Amino acid sequence: MKLVFAIVNNEDGNIVMRELNKAGFSVTKMASTGGFLRVGNTTLLVGTEEEDVQKVIDVIRKFSAKRKQIVFTPEPYIGIAGDMSSYPEEIETGGATIFVIDVEKFEKV
């Protein structure tokens, strides 16, 4: 048995969970916060047999959209004449970070 951890954008969390359920997978949803942008994420946990791991990943990939986002630098820089201000930067967010780990034992009580 395998445990799939998928960290997805909050905007995608509900649809990914719904589509995993439609595909026959049970999902546990947890709120989490990212380190770089310090924004909310959704962490999904899916326990599945090894032969179904790729199906889980395929659903997550299909419904986790990457998007461009404008953010302001987390730390100000010193500009002309000592002006301290943040500047906008376009970055890519979304998608998913997926971890697959072995499960030594599983019990549902």
N, CA, C and O atoms as CSV, one atom per row, in Angstrom:
chain,resi,resn,atom,element,x,y,z
A,1,MET,N,N,0.854,-1.178,0.000
A,1,MET,CA,C,0.000,0.000,0.000
A,1,MET,C,C,0.897,1.237,0.000
A,1,MET,O,O,2.012,1.216,0.521
A,2,LYS,N,N,0.381,2.317,-0.598
A,2,LYS,CA,C,1.100,3.585,-0.700
A,2,LYS,C,C,0.237,4.707,-0.131
A,2,LYS,O,O,-0.991,4.626,-0.113
A,3,LEU,N,N,0.914,5.753,0.331
A,3,LEU,CA,C,0.228,6.964,0.766
A,3,LEU,C,C,0.724,8.106,-0.100
A,3,LEU,O,O,1.920,8.391,-0.149
A,4,VAL,N,N,-0.212,8.758,-0.787
A,4,VAL,CA,C,0.108,9.875,-1.664
A,4,VAL,C,C,-0.235,11.171,-0.923
A,4,VAL,O,O,-1.381,11.391,-0.532
A,5,PHE,N,N,0.781,12.026,-0.738
A,5,PHE,CA,C,0.598,13.364,-0.200
A,5,PHE,C,C,0.632,14.311,-1.383
A,5,PHE,O,O,1.601,14.307,-2.143
A,6,ALA,N,N,-0.398,15.122,-1.559
A,6,ALA,CA,C,-0.417,16.098,-2.642
A,6,ALA,C,C,-0.701,17.471,-2.053
A,6,ALA,O,O,-1.736,17.688,-1.423
A,7,ILE,N,N,0.228,18.392,-2.262
A,7,ILE,CA,C,0.055,19.765,-1.794
A,7,ILE,C,C,-0.349,20.581,-3.007
A,7,ILE,O,O,0.424,20.739,-3.953
A,8,VAL,N,N,-1.580,21.102,-2.970
A,8,VAL,CA,C,-2.121,21.849,-4.103
A,8,VAL,C,C,-2.569,23.234,-3.645
A,8,VAL,O,O,-2.752,23.475,-2.452
A,9,ASN,N,N,-2.741,24.129,-4.595
A,9,ASN,CA,C,-3.232,25.476,-4.327
A,9,ASN,C,C,-4.644,25.386,-3.751
A,9,ASN,O,O,-5.436,24.540,-4.167
A,10,ASN,N,N,-4.955,26.256,-2.797
A,10,ASN,CA,C,-6.305,26.261,-2.215
A,10,ASN,C,C,-7.397,26.366,-3.269
A,10,ASN,O,O,-8.470,25.781,-3.116
A,11,GLU,N,N,-7.130,27.111,-4.340
A,11,GLU,CA,C,-8.132,27.267,-5.399
A,11,GLU,C,C,-8.448,25.948,-6.094
A,11,GLU,O,O,-9.533,25.788,-6.652
A,12,ASP,N,N,-7.513,25.003,-6.068
A,12,ASP,CA,C,-7.695,23.723,-6.749
A,12,ASP,C,C,-8.099,22.590,-5.809
A,12,ASP,O,O,-8.536,21.533,-6.264
A,13,GLY,N,N,-7.954,22.805,-4.510
A,13,GLY,CA,C,-8.141,21.730,-3.541
A,13,GLY,C,C,-9.466,20.998,-3.644
A,13,GLY,O,O,-9.493,19.768,-3.680
A,14,ASN,N,N,-10.561,21.736,-3.691
A,14,ASN,CA,C,-11.880,21.090,-3.703
A,14,ASN,C,C,-12.134,20.305,-4.985
A,14,ASN,O,O,-12.683,19.205,-4.940
A,15,ILE,N,N,-11.738,20.864,-6.127
A,15,ILE,CA,C,-11.985,20.144,-7.381
A,15,ILE,C,C,-11.108,18.897,-7.475
A,15,ILE,O,O,-11.565,17.859,-7.955
A,16,VAL,N,N,-9.867,18.984,-7.027
A,16,VAL,CA,C,-8.995,17.801,-7.044
A,16,VAL,C,C,-9.594,16.721,-6.149
A,16,VAL,O,O,-9.648,15.551,-6.526
A,17,MET,N,N,-10.036,17.117,-4.974
A,17,MET,CA,C,-10.642,16.151,-4.049
A,17,MET,C,C,-11.895,15.519,-4.653
A,17,MET,O,O,-12.082,14.305,-4.573
A,18,ARG,N,N,-12.750,16.341,-5.253
A,18,ARG,CA,C,-13.982,15.827,-5.867
A,18,ARG,C,C,-13.667,14.843,-6.992
A,18,ARG,O,O,-14.299,13.792,-7.095
A,19,GLU,N,N,-12.694,15.180,-7.831
A,19,GLU,CA,C,-12.352,14.305,-8.953
A,19,GLU,C,C,-11.689,13.009,-8.484
A,19,GLU,O,O,-11.896,11.958,-9.090
A,20,LEU,N,N,-10.905,13.072,-7.424
A,20,LEU,CA,C,-10.339,11.838,-6.853
A,20,LEU,C,C,-11.456,10.948,-6.308
A,20,LEU,O,O,-11.433,9.730,-6.488
A,21,ASN,N,N,-12.441,11.570,-5.635
A,21,ASN,CA,C,-13.591,10.795,-5.149
A,21,ASN,C,C,-14.361,10.154,-6.293
A,21,ASN,O,O,-14.760,8.993,-6.204
A,22,LYS,N,N,-14.574,10.920,-7.382
A,22,LYS,CA,C,-15.275,10.378,-8.558
A,22,LYS,C,C,-14.531,9.177,-9.138
A,22,LYS,O,O,-15.144,8.244,-9.656
A,23,ALA,N,N,-13.195,9.213,-9.044
A,23,ALA,CA,C,-12.376,8.123,-9.575
A,23,ALA,C,C,-12.295,6.946,-8.600
A,23,ALA,O,O,-11.631,5.950,-8.883
A,24,GLY,N,N,-12.968,7.059,-7.456
A,24,GLY,CA,C,-13.042,5.948,-6.517
A,24,GLY,C,C,-12.028,5.965,-5.386
A,24,GLY,O,O,-11.859,4.957,-4.700
A,25,PHE,N,N,-11.350,7.087,-5.175
A,25,PHE,CA,C,-10.339,7.174,-4.128
A,25,PHE,C,C,-10.883,7.945,-2.923
A,25,PHE,O,O,-11.558,8.964,-3.073
A,26,SER,N,N,-10.581,7.445,-1.740
A,26,SER,CA,C,-10.901,8.170,-0.510
A,26,SER,C,C,-9.795,9.176,-0.260
A,26,SER,O,O,-8.618,8.884,-0.472
A,27,VAL,N,N,-10.179,10.371,0.195
A,27,VAL,CA,C,-9.219,11.462,0.356
A,27,VAL,C,C,-9.430,12.131,1.705
A,27,VAL,O,O,-10.563,12.352,2.132
A,28,THR,N,N,-8.333,12.449,2.364
A,28,THR,CA,C,-8.367,13.269,3.571
A,28,THR,C,C,-7.764,14.618,3.217
A,28,THR,O,O,-6.702,14.692,2.598
A,29,LYS,N,N,-8.454,15.689,3.616
A,29,LYS,CA,C,-8.027,17.052,3.285
A,29,LYS,C,C,-7.521,17.747,4.543
A,29,LYS,O,O,-8.151,17.695,5.600
A,30,MET,N,N,-6.358,18.404,4.404
A,30,MET,CA,C,-5.797,19.170,5.516
A,30,MET,C,C,-5.397,20.551,5.015
A,30,MET,O,O,-4.922,20.691,3.888
A,31,ALA,N,N,-5.586,21.559,5.839
A,31,ALA,CA,C,-5.122,22.904,5.493
A,31,ALA,C,C,-3.633,22.991,5.815
A,31,ALA,O,O,-3.170,22.433,6.809
A,32,SER,N,N,-2.895,23.692,4.970
A,32,SER,CA,C,-1.464,23.872,5.201
A,32,SER,C,C,-1.057,25.241,4.666
A,32,SER,O,O,-1.818,25.886,3.944
A,33,THR,N,N,0.135,25.674,5.021
A,33,THR,CA,C,0.630,26.967,4.581
A,33,THR,C,C,1.988,26.790,3.945
A,33,THR,O,O,2.857,26.106,4.486
A,34,GLY,N,N,2.169,27.418,2.775
A,34,GLY,CA,C,3.435,27.327,2.068
A,34,GLY,C,C,4.500,28.197,2.700
A,34,GLY,O,O,4.193,29.186,3.367
A,35,GLY,N,N,5.746,27.829,2.490
A,35,GLY,CA,C,6.853,28.547,3.089
A,35,GLY,C,C,7.252,29.803,2.354
A,35,GLY,O,O,7.502,30.823,2.997
A,36,PHE,N,N,7.323,29.778,1.023
A,36,PHE,CA,C,7.835,30.917,0.263
A,36,PHE,C,C,6.857,32.080,0.249
A,36,PHE,O,O,7.209,33.190,0.648
A,37,LEU,N,N,5.631,31.838,-0.206
A,37,LEU,CA,C,4.640,32.911,-0.289
A,37,LEU,C,C,3.808,33.053,0.976
A,37,LEU,O,O,3.082,34.034,1.138
A,38,ARG,N,N,3.908,32.092,1.859
A,38,ARG,CA,C,3.148,32.075,3.112
A,38,ARG,C,C,1.648,32.195,2.851
A,38,ARG,O,O,0.942,32.943,3.527
A,39,VAL,N,N,1.182,31.446,1.861
A,39,VAL,CA,C,-0.244,31.435,1.537
A,39,VAL,C,C,-0.804,30.050,1.806
A,39,VAL,O,O,-0.060,29.076,1.919
A,40,GLY,N,N,-2.128,29.974,1.907
A,40,GLY,CA,C,-2.780,28.718,2.198
A,40,GLY,C,C,-2.686,27.720,1.057
A,40,GLY,O,O,-2.779,28.077,-0.117
A,41,ASN,N,N,-2.503,26.484,1.424
A,41,ASN,CA,C,-2.516,25.361,0.492
A,41,ASN,C,C,-3.498,24.336,1.011
A,41,ASN,O,O,-4.004,24.453,2.128
A,42,THR,N,N,-3.761,23.349,0.209
A,42,THR,CA,C,-4.528,22.192,0.636
A,42,THR,C,C,-3.625,20.977,0.485
A,42,THR,O,O,-3.045,20.749,-0.576
A,43,THR,N,N,-3.513,20.212,1.541
A,43,THR,CA,C,-2.751,18.967,1.480
A,43,THR,C,C,-3.747,17.823,1.472
A,43,THR,O,O,-4.572,17.690,2.376
A,44,LEU,N,N,-3.656,16.996,0.432
A,44,LEU,CA,C,-4.556,15.854,0.287
A,44,LEU,C,C,-3.777,14.572,0.550
A,44,LEU,O,O,-2.648,14.414,0.087
A,45,LEU,N,N,-4.393,13.658,1.299
A,45,LEU,CA,C,-3.789,12.369,1.602
A,45,LEU,C,C,-4.657,11.282,0.979
A,45,LEU,O,O,-5.864,11.224,1.213
A,46,VAL,N,N,-4.029,10.428,0.189
A,46,VAL,CA,C,-4.755,9.354,-0.479
A,46,VAL,C,C,-4.009,8.053,-0.236
A,46,VAL,O,O,-2.860,7.902,-0.652
A,47,GLY,N,N,-4.662,7.115,0.439
A,47,GLY,CA,C,-4.103,5.772,0.600
A,47,GLY,C,C,-4.595,4.905,-0.541
A,47,GLY,O,O,-5.793,4.857,-0.819
A,48,THR,N,N,-3.665,4.213,-1.212
A,48,THR,CA,C,-4.071,3.404,-2.365
A,48,THR,C,C,-3.090,2.260,-2.587
A,48,THR,O,O,-1.990,2.248,-2.035
A,49,GLU,N,N,-3.502,1.321,-3.388
A,49,GLU,CA,C,-2.614,0.222,-3.756
A,49,GLU,C,C,-1.572,0.741,-4.738
A,49,GLU,O,O,-1.802,1.722,-5.445
A,50,GLU,N,N,-0.436,0.078,-4.770
A,50,GLU,CA,C,0.683,0.524,-5.599
A,50,GLU,C,C,0.306,0.658,-7.070
A,50,GLU,O,O,0.762,1.583,-7.743
A,51,GLU,N,N,-0.514,-0.246,-7.569
A,51,GLU,CA,C,-0.869,-0.201,-8.995
A,51,GLU,C,C,-1.777,0.977,-9.353
A,51,GLU,O,O,-1.948,1.285,-10.533
A,52,ASP,N,N,-2.362,1.641,-8.346
A,52,ASP,CA,C,-3.245,2.783,-8.606
A,52,ASP,C,C,-2.586,4.140,-8.366
A,52,ASP,O,O,-3.224,5.175,-8.560
A,53,VAL,N,N,-1.334,4.151,-7.953
A,53,VAL,CA,C,-0.652,5.413,-7.650
A,53,VAL,C,C,-0.638,6.332,-8.867
A,53,VAL,O,O,-0.903,7.527,-8.731
A,54,GLN,N,N,-0.338,5.809,-10.042
A,54,GLN,CA,C,-0.268,6.664,-11.232
A,54,GLN,C,C,-1.631,7.256,-11.573
A,54,GLN,O,O,-1.703,8.384,-12.059
A,55,LYS,N,N,-2.709,6.521,-11.329
A,55,LYS,CA,C,-4.059,7.060,-11.560
A,55,LYS,C,C,-4.311,8.264,-10.654
A,55,LYS,O,O,-4.859,9.277,-11.089
A,56,VAL,N,N,-3.908,8.143,-9.397
A,56,VAL,CA,C,-4.067,9.244,-8.446
A,56,VAL,C,C,-3.281,10.460,-8.936
A,56,VAL,O,O,-3.808,11.572,-8.968
A,57,ILE,N,N,-2.027,10.247,-9.315
A,57,ILE,CA,C,-1.178,11.342,-9.793
A,57,ILE,C,C,-1.759,11.978,-11.050
A,57,ILE,O,O,-1.715,13.199,-11.204
A,58,ASP,N,N,-2.299,11.170,-11.941
A,58,ASP,CA,C,-2.884,11.709,-13.176
A,58,ASP,C,C,-4.069,12.631,-12.888
A,58,ASP,O,O,-4.206,13.677,-13.523
A,59,VAL,N,N,-4.925,12.252,-11.938
A,59,VAL,CA,C,-6.064,13.106,-11.578
A,59,VAL,C,C,-5.555,14.409,-10.967
A,59,VAL,O,O,-6.036,15.487,-11.314
A,60,ILE,N,N,-4.598,14.313,-10.073
A,60,ILE,CA,C,-4.044,15.514,-9.439
A,60,ILE,C,C,-3.437,16.430,-10.494
A,60,ILE,O,O,-3.667,17.639,-10.477
A,61,ARG,N,N,-2.671,15.862,-11.403
A,61,ARG,CA,C,-2.029,16.661,-12.461
A,61,ARG,C,C,-3.078,17.368,-13.325
A,61,ARG,O,O,-2.916,18.539,-13.669
A,62,LYS,N,N,-4.132,16.666,-13.667
A,62,LYS,CA,C,-5.152,17.214,-14.564
A,62,LYS,C,C,-5.901,18.398,-13.944
A,62,LYS,O,O,-6.286,19.329,-14.651
A,63,PHE,N,N,-6.106,18.362,-12.626
A,63,PHE,CA,C,-6.948,19.376,-11.993
A,63,PHE,C,C,-6.184,20.346,-11.088
A,63,PHE,O,O,-6.799,21.079,-10.313
A,64,SER,N,N,-4.865,20.359,-11.178
A,64,SER,CA,C,-4.041,21.320,-10.422
A,64,SER,C,C,-3.426,22.289,-11.408
A,64,SER,O,O,-2.382,22.008,-11.997
A,65,ALA,N,N,-4.063,23.418,-11.588
A,65,ALA,CA,C,-3.641,24.376,-12.603
A,65,ALA,C,C,-2.451,25.209,-12.139
A,65,ALA,O,O,-2.401,25.666,-10.997
A,66,LYS,N,N,-1.496,25.397,-13.048
A,66,LYS,CA,C,-0.422,26.362,-12.801
A,66,LYS,C,C,-0.921,27.710,-13.285
A,66,LYS,O,O,-1.646,27.797,-14.276
A,67,ARG,N,N,-0.531,28.753,-12.584
A,67,ARG,CA,C,-0.976,30.094,-12.946
A,67,ARG,C,C,0.122,31.089,-12.641
A,67,ARG,O,O,1.003,30.832,-11.821
A,68,LYS,N,N,0.059,32.223,-13.307
A,68,LYS,CA,C,0.994,33.319,-13.063
A,68,LYS,C,C,0.388,34.225,-12.002
A,68,LYS,O,O,-0.821,34.455,-11.983
A,69,GLN,N,N,1.235,34.732,-11.127
A,69,GLN,CA,C,0.764,35.601,-10.057
A,69,GLN,C,C,1.794,36.697,-9.826
A,69,GLN,O,O,3.001,36.455,-9.866
A,70,ILE,N,N,1.303,37.894,-9.586
A,70,ILE,CA,C,2.186,39.015,-9.259
A,70,ILE,C,C,2.311,39.073,-7.740
A,70,ILE,O,O,1.309,39.140,-7.027
A,71,VAL,N,N,3.540,39.046,-7.257
A,71,VAL,CA,C,3.794,39.181,-5.822
A,71,VAL,C,C,4.802,40.300,-5.609
A,71,VAL,O,O,5.550,40.657,-6.519
A,72,PHE,N,N,4.814,40.838,-4.426
A,72,PHE,CA,C,5.812,41.839,-4.085
A,72,PHE,C,C,6.920,41.164,-3.310
A,72,PHE,O,O,6.671,40.292,-2.479
A,73,THR,N,N,8.127,41.567,-3.584
A,73,THR,CA,C,9.276,40.950,-2.928
A,73,THR,C,C,9.074,40.978,-1.425
A,73,THR,O,O,8.620,41.980,-0.872
A,74,PRO,N,N,9.413,39.868,-0.757
A,74,PRO,CA,C,9.175,39.812,0.684
A,74,PRO,C,C,10.045,40.777,1.484
A,74,PRO,O,O,9.669,41.178,2.586
A,75,GLU,N,N,11.204,41.156,0.943
A,75,GLU,CA,C,12.076,42.087,1.646
A,75,GLU,C,C,12.343,43.284,0.746
A,75,GLU,O,O,12.586,43.124,-0.450
A,76,PRO,N,N,12.298,44.473,1.314
A,76,PRO,CA,C,12.532,45.655,0.494
A,76,PRO,C,C,13.979,45.732,0.014
A,76,PRO,O,O,14.890,45.196,0.646
A,77,TYR,N,N,14.168,46.405,-1.108
A,77,TYR,CA,C,15.528,46.683,-1.587
A,77,TYR,C,C,15.750,48.188,-1.506
A,77,TYR,O,O,14.797,48.968,-1.501
A,78,ILE,N,N,16.988,48.576,-1.446
A,78,ILE,CA,C,17.296,50.002,-1.378
A,78,ILE,C,C,17.509,50.500,-2.792
A,78,ILE,O,O,18.446,50.088,-3.477
A,79,GLY,N,N,16.634,51.388,-3.221
A,79,GLY,CA,C,16.683,51.907,-4.581
A,79,GLY,C,C,17.438,53.229,-4.646
A,79,GLY,O,O,18.301,53.512,-3.815
A,80,ILE,N,N,17.105,54.008,-5.623
A,80,ILE,CA,C,17.748,55.308,-5.832
A,80,ILE,C,C,17.492,56.206,-4.623
A,80,ILE,O,O,16.380,56.254,-4.098
A,81,ALA,N,N,18.512,56.901,-4.199
A,81,ALA,CA,C,18.442,57.872,-3.092
A,81,ALA,C,C,17.958,57.233,-1.796
A,81,ALA,O,O,17.296,57.888,-0.990
A,82,GLY,N,N,18.286,55.952,-1.591
A,82,GLY,CA,C,17.954,55.298,-0.331
A,82,GLY,C,C,16.492,54.945,-0.161
A,82,GLY,O,O,16.074,54.580,0.938
A,83,ASP,N,N,15.695,55.045,-1.229
A,83,ASP,CA,C,14.271,54.706,-1.178
A,83,ASP,C,C,14.118,53.209,-0.907
A,83,ASP,O,O,14.613,52.395,-1.686
A,84,MET,N,N,13.449,52.834,0.171
A,84,MET,CA,C,13.229,51.421,0.477
A,84,MET,C,C,11.811,51.042,0.066
A,84,MET,O,O,10.838,51.561,0.614
A,85,SER,N,N,11.699,50.138,-0.900
A,85,SER,CA,C,10.370,49.710,-1.329
A,85,SER,C,C,10.451,48.311,-1.907
A,85,SER,O,O,11.507,47.867,-2.359
A,86,SER,N,N,9.326,47.629,-1.885
A,86,SER,CA,C,9.225,46.315,-2.517
A,86,SER,C,C,8.931,46.513,-3.989
A,86,SER,O,O,8.454,47.574,-4.391
A,87,TYR,N,N,9.208,45.507,-4.794
A,87,TYR,CA,C,8.899,45.609,-6.210
A,87,TYR,C,C,8.115,44.383,-6.647
A,87,TYR,O,O,8.314,43.297,-6.102
A,88,PRO,N,N,7.219,44.540,-7.628
A,88,PRO,CA,C,6.409,43.405,-8.081
A,88,PRO,C,C,7.243,42.449,-8.920
A,88,PRO,O,O,8.152,42.852,-9.647
A,89,GLU,N,N,6.903,41.162,-8.796
A,89,GLU,CA,C,7.579,40.125,-9.565
A,89,GLU,C,C,6.534,39.082,-9.966
A,89,GLU,O,O,5.710,38.672,-9.149
A,90,GLU,N,N,6.577,38.662,-11.219
A,90,GLU,CA,C,5.644,37.630,-11.679
A,90,GLU,C,C,6.267,36.263,-11.431
A,90,GLU,O,O,7.398,36.002,-11.839
A,91,ILE,N,N,5.514,35.387,-10.753
A,91,ILE,CA,C,5.993,34.040,-10.489
A,91,ILE,C,C,4.918,33.033,-10.906
A,91,ILE,O,O,3.758,33.397,-11.095
A,92,GLU,N,N,5.306,31.795,-11.043
A,92,GLU,CA,C,4.357,30.729,-11.362
A,92,GLU,C,C,3.961,30.043,-10.063
A,92,GLU,O,O,4.816,29.626,-9.282
A,93,THR,N,N,2.646,29.929,-9.840
A,93,THR,CA,C,2.132,29.245,-8.661
A,93,THR,C,C,1.203,28.129,-9.120
A,93,THR,O,O,0.961,27.955,-10.314
A,94,GLY,N,N,0.704,27.398,-8.180
A,94,GLY,CA,C,-0.227,26.320,-8.496
A,94,GLY,C,C,0.497,25.042,-8.820
A,94,GLY,O,O,1.642,24.840,-8.413
A,95,GLY,N,N,-0.175,24.178,-9.555
A,95,GLY,CA,C,0.383,22.862,-9.789
A,95,GLY,C,C,0.262,22.055,-8.508
A,95,GLY,O,O,-0.587,22.345,-7.665
A,96,ALA,N,N,1.091,21.065,-8.362
A,96,ALA,CA,C,1.047,20.229,-7.164
A,96,ALA,C,C,2.440,19.732,-6.833
A,96,ALA,O,O,3.278,19.524,-7.711
A,97,THR,N,N,2.662,19.550,-5.547
A,97,THR,CA,C,3.860,18.862,-5.074
A,97,THR,C,C,3.369,17.545,-4.505
A,97,THR,O,O,2.513,17.524,-3.621
A,98,ILE,N,N,3.910,16.445,-5.012
A,98,ILE,CA,C,3.390,15.122,-4.665
A,98,ILE,C,C,4.495,14.261,-4.075
A,98,ILE,O,O,5.600,14.187,-4.612
A,99,PHE,N,N,4.178,13.616,-2.965
A,99,PHE,CA,C,5.073,12.652,-2.328
A,99,PHE,C,C,4.341,11.317,-2.259
A,99,PHE,O,O,3.150,11.277,-1.950
A,100,VAL,N,N,5.039,10.239,-2.542
A,100,VAL,CA,C,4.468,8.901,-2.432
A,100,VAL,C,C,5.357,8.112,-1.480
A,100,VAL,O,O,6.562,7.981,-1.699
A,101,ILE,N,N,4.745,7.586,-0.417
A,101,ILE,CA,C,5.524,6.833,0.555
A,101,ILE,C,C,4.905,5.454,0.772
A,101,ILE,O,O,3.713,5.244,0.547
A,102,ASP,N,N,5.742,4.532,1.212
A,102,ASP,CA,C,5.279,3.182,1.531
A,102,ASP,C,C,4.526,3.214,2.852
A,102,ASP,O,O,4.875,3.961,3.766
A,103,VAL,N,N,3.483,2.389,2.936
A,103,VAL,CA,C,2.716,2.238,4.168
A,103,VAL,C,C,3.021,0.851,4.712
A,103,VAL,O,O,2.749,-0.163,4.069
A,104,GLU,N,N,3.591,0.831,5.907
A,104,GLU,CA,C,3.948,-0.450,6.517
A,104,GLU,C,C,2.726,-1.198,7.002
A,104,GLU,O,O,2.652,-2.422,6.889
A,105,LYS,N,N,1.754,-0.455,7.549
A,105,LYS,CA,C,0.565,-1.089,8.087
A,105,LYS,C,C,-0.615,-0.157,7.924
A,105,LYS,O,O,-0.479,1.056,8.082
A,106,PHE,N,N,-1.775,-0.716,7.610
A,106,PHE,CA,C,-3.004,0.065,7.471
A,106,PHE,C,C,-4.130,-0.673,8.182
A,106,PHE,O,O,-4.336,-1.868,7.965
A,107,GLU,N,N,-4.849,0.037,9.023
A,107,GLU,CA,C,-6.027,-0.530,9.709
A,107,GLU,C,C,-7.135,0.506,9.689
A,107,GLU,O,O,-6.887,1.690,9.916
A,108,LYS,N,N,-8.325,0.079,9.425
A,108,LYS,CA,C,-9.482,0.960,9.520
A,108,LYS,C,C,-10.357,0.385,10.632
A,108,LYS,O,O,-10.902,-0.710,10.498
A,109,VAL,N,N,-10.486,1.126,11.724
A,109,VAL,CA,C,-11.220,0.597,12.883
A,109,VAL,C,C,-12.464,1.398,13.171
A,109,VAL,O,O,-13.195,1.087,14.112
